Amino acid sequence: MKEESNIIPLRFTRVVFRVSSSQFLLNATIAHHLDQYNEKDSEFIAKIKRAIYVDISNGSKDDETTFELYEKSKRILAKGRFNLRKVITNSKSLHQQI
């Protein structure tokens, strides 16, 4: 007969309050948020996941595509209450659009 134990294994499903933040936690949180949109636009989400490194993302081949990437990224991240605010570009026209 198997003894019943009063120990119940639990796991955290959220980031614990007052835990020292790290790049890993930020990256994991962003990845989790992006996974919620994977079914709607898997190609875009895969591109963002490949490009993003903590708070740095790479652009695209032309200004129009880069601006679309920026707008879509900003919109999706805003739904998770992330603020995409650091944008650096060497394109004057793109800088004016942003």
HUTAFEN-V615624 format. One record per backbone hydrogen bond with DSSP energy under -1.0 kcal/mol. CO is the residue of the C=O (numbers start at 1). NH is the residue of the N-H. E is the energy in kcal/mol with one decimal. If there is no record, write none. Layout:
CO_NH_E ; CO_NH_E
This chain:
16_19_-1.5 ; 22_26_-2.2 ; 23_27_-2.8 ; 24_28_-2.9 ; 25_29_-2.4 ; 26_30_-2.5 ; 27_31_-2.5 ; 28_32_-2.4 ; 29_33_-2.2 ; 30_34_-2.7 ; 31_35_-2.1 ; 34_37_-1.9 ; 35_38_-1.1 ; 37_41_-1.9 ; 41_45_-2.3 ; 42_46_-2.4 ; 43_47_-1.9 ; 44_48_-2.6 ; 45_49_-2.7 ; 46_50_-2.1 ; 47_51_-2.0 ; 48_52_-2.6 ; 53_55_-1.5 ; 53_56_-1.7 ; 56_53_-2.5 ; 62_66_-2.3 ; 63_67_-2.7 ; 64_68_-2.2 ; 65_69_-2.3 ; 66_70_-2.5 ; 67_71_-2.9 ; 68_72_-2.6 ; 69_73_-2.4 ; 70_74_-2.8 ; 71_75_-2.3 ; 72_76_-2.5 ; 73_77_-2.8 ; 74_78_-1.9 ; 75_79_-1.1 ; 77_82_-2.8 ; 78_81_-1.6 ; 83_85_-1.1 ; 91_95_-2.2 ; 92_96_-1.9 ; 93_97_-1.7 ; 94_98_-2.2
